[in-house]
Amino acid sequence: MPTAREALLEAARAALTARPWPVVRMVDVAAAAGVSRQTLYNEFGGKDGLARALLRRETDWYLDGVDRALGSHAAGRERLLAVAEWTVRAARAHPLVRALLTGCWDERLPAPRPGPARAPSAVPAQRRADAGVPGPAELARAVRDRAAAALEPGEGTRRRCELAVRVALSCVVAPPEEPGEVALRELLGIAERPGEPRAAELRPGPPGGFSARSRRAGGR
């Protein structure tokens, strides 16, 4: 059973899909989560705190997907392709992820704001959220560094990881005309090899693991 905090974050995310953040009401979020408005304020301190927690949650969700893409037993180039494809798909499906990756904040979205100047929150998870989320450049570096650490070290590994991240971001900003994986393969110069799992088979599923198809292909 989800905690009150998890239920509130899920309710806030659902509300954001239906209406712009400026008109989302805290009383409605609390009601959708099945808790009191006071519980919401105890957890987040207010609407700005809820927005920071929601952005932190989306950031963690995206990075968890990166880790799952890198955690398969496929060749390094296929794992990099899986990371690039995950980045493009996550950004297309989730406006907050797209904004976090590009720095382009639609007026419908809760933009990052500094944490309160008052005493830190008594809720540890909220203190982390109030510390803020990485900007686009910092987030891209985090993905690059995770990829470089997951792959076998060698000459050019870090550069290949950087290239995969930058190519994925270019496809987020200006989607190619060709299907996603085809375009990414061509842009990254990755040719398919018989017997290897394809990036499409390594797609991260819900938090906690890969899809059934990826597990058959050798993913976690």
C-alpha positions in Angstrom: 0.0 0.0 0.0 1.5 3.4 -1.0 2.4 5.9 1.7 0.5 9.1 2.0 3.4 10.9 0.4 3.5 8.5 -2.6 -0.3 8.8 -3.0 -0.1 12.6 -3.0 2.7 12.6 -5.6 0.8 10.3 -7.8 -2.4 12.4 -7.4 -0.4 15.5 -8.3 1.1 13.9 -11.4 -2.4 12.8 -12.5 -3.8 16.3 -11.9 -1.0 17.8 -14.0 -2.1 15.6 -17.0 -5.5 17.1 -16.8 -4.9 20.8 -16.1 -2.1 23.4 -15.9 -0.2 23.4 -12.7 -1.2 27.0 -11.8 -4.8 25.9 -11.5 -4.2 22.6 -9.7 -5.7 23.0 -6.2 -4.1 21.4 -3.1 -7.5 20.4 -1.7 -8.2 18.4 -4.9 -4.8 16.7 -4.8 -5.4 15.7 -1.2 -8.9 14.5 -1.9 -7.7 12.4 -4.9 -5.0 10.9 -2.6 -7.5 10.1 0.1 -5.8 12.2 2.8 -6.4 15.5 4.5 -5.1 18.8 3.2 -3.2 19.1 6.5 -1.3 15.9 5.7 -0.3 17.4 2.3 1.1 20.5 4.1 2.8 18.4 6.7 4.6 16.4 3.9 5.4 19.2 1.5 4.9 22.5 3.2 2.7 23.8 0.4 2.3 23.9 -3.3 5.8 24.9 -4.1 7.2 22.1 -1.9 4.9 19.6 -3.7 6.2 20.9 -7.1 9.8 20.4 -6.0 9.0 16.8 -4.8 7.2 16.0 -8.0 10.2 17.2 -10.0 12.6 15.2 -7.8 10.4 12.1 -8.4 10.4 12.5 -12.1 14.2 13.0 -12.1 14.7 9.8 -10.1 12.3 7.9 -12.3 14.2 8.9 -15.4 17.6 8.0 -13.9 16.2 4.7 -12.7 15.3 3.9 -16.3 18.8 4.8 -17.4 20.2 2.4 -14.8 17.9 -0.4 -15.9 18.9 0.1 -19.6 22.6 -0.1 -18.6 22.1 -3.1 -16.4 21.5 -5.6 -19.1 24.0 -8.2 -20.4 24.0 -6.8 -24.0 27.0 -5.4 -25.7 28.0 -1.9 -24.7 26.8 -0.3 -27.9 23.4 -1.8 -27.5 23.1 -0.6 -23.9 24.1 2.9 -25.0 21.4 2.7 -27.7 18.9 1.6 -25.1 19.8 4.6 -22.9 19.3 6.9 -25.9 16.0 5.4 -26.9 14.8 5.4 -23.3 15.7 9.1 -23.0 13.7 10.0 -26.2 10.7 7.9 -25.2 10.6 9.2 -21.6 10.8 12.8 -22.8 8.1 12.3 -25.3 5.7 10.6 -22.9 6.4 12.8 -19.8 6.5 16.6 -20.2 8.3 17.1 -16.9 11.1 14.8 -18.0 11.3 16.7 -21.3 11.5 20.0 -19.4 14.2 18.6 -17.0 16.3 17.4 -20.0 15.9 20.5 -22.1 15.4 23.4 -19.7 12.3 24.5 -21.6 9.5 25.0 -19.1 6.0 25.3 -20.4 3.7 27.6 -18.4 1.5 24.6 -17.7 4.3 22.9 -15.7 5.7 23.6 -12.2 9.0 25.2 -12.8 11.9 24.6 -10.5 12.0 27.1 -7.6 14.5 27.4 -4.8 13.7 25.7 -1.5 12.4 27.8 1.4 14.7 30.0 3.3 13.1 28.9 6.6 14.3 25.9 8.7 14.6 22.7 6.6 11.7 20.4 6.5 11.3 17.7 9.1 10.6 15.2 6.4 13.9 13.7 5.0 12.5 13.1 1.5 11.3 16.7 1.4 14.7 18.1 2.4 16.1 16.2 -0.6 13.4 17.7 -2.9 14.0 21.2 -1.5 17.6 20.9 -2.4 16.5 21.1 -6.0 16.9 19.0 -9.2 19.8 19.0 -11.6 19.7 21.4 -14.6 19.9 20.0 -18.1 23.7 20.1 -18.4 24.1 18.4 -15.0 21.5 15.8 -15.8 23.2 15.0 -19.1 26.6 14.6 -17.3 24.9 12.3 -14.8 23.7 10.0 -17.5 27.1 10.1 -19.3 28.9 9.3 -16.1 26.5 6.4 -15.2 27.0 5.0 -18.7 30.7 5.3 -18.6 30.9 3.6 -15.2 28.6 0.7 -16.4 30.5 -0.1 -19.6 33.9 -1.7 -19.9 36.6 1.0 -19.6 38.6 1.7 -22.7 39.8 4.4 -25.0 36.9 6.6 -26.1 34.3 5.0 -23.7 33.5 8.3 -22.0 33.3 10.1 -25.4 30.9 7.5 -26.8 28.7 7.9 -23.7 28.7 11.6 -24.2 27.8 11.2 -27.9 24.9 8.9 -27.0 23.4 11.4 -24.6 23.8 14.3 -26.9 22.3 12.5 -29.9 19.3 11.5 -27.7 18.8 15.1 -26.6 18.9 16.3 -30.2 16.1 13.8 -31.0 14.1 15.1 -28.1 14.4 18.7 -29.3 14.0 17.9 -33.0 12.5 14.5 -33.6 13.8 12.7 -36.7 11.5 11.6 -39.5 12.5 8.0 -39.2 11.3 5.6 -36.5 13.1 6.1 -33.2 15.5 3.2 -33.0 16.4 3.3 -36.7 17.3 7.0 -36.5 19.3 6.5 -33.3 21.2 3.6 -34.8 22.2 5.6 -37.8 23.1 8.7 -35.8 25.2 6.6 -33.4 26.7 4.5 -36.1 25.6 1.2 -34.6 25.0 -1.7 -36.9 22.9 -4.6 -35.8 24.7 -7.9 -35.2 23.0 -11.3 -35.4 22.2 -12.9 -32.1 22.5 -9.8 -30.0 19.5 -8.3 -28.1 18.2 -5.2 -29.8 17.8 -1.9 -27.9 14.0 -2.3 -28.4 14.2 -5.5 -26.3 16.0 -3.7 -23.5 13.4 -1.0 -22.9 13.0 -0.2 -19.2 9.6 -1.2 -18.0 7.9 0.1 -14.8 10.2 1.0 -11.9 11.7 -2.2 -10.5 12.7 -4.0 -13.7 12.6 -4.5 -17.4 9.6 -5.7 -19.4 9.1 -9.4 -19.9 10.4 -9.1 -23.4 13.7 -7.6 -22.2 14.1 -10.4 -19.5 13.8 -13.0 -22.3 16.6 -11.1 -24.1 18.9 -11.3 -21.1 18.0 -8.1 -19.2 17.5 -7.9 -15.4 
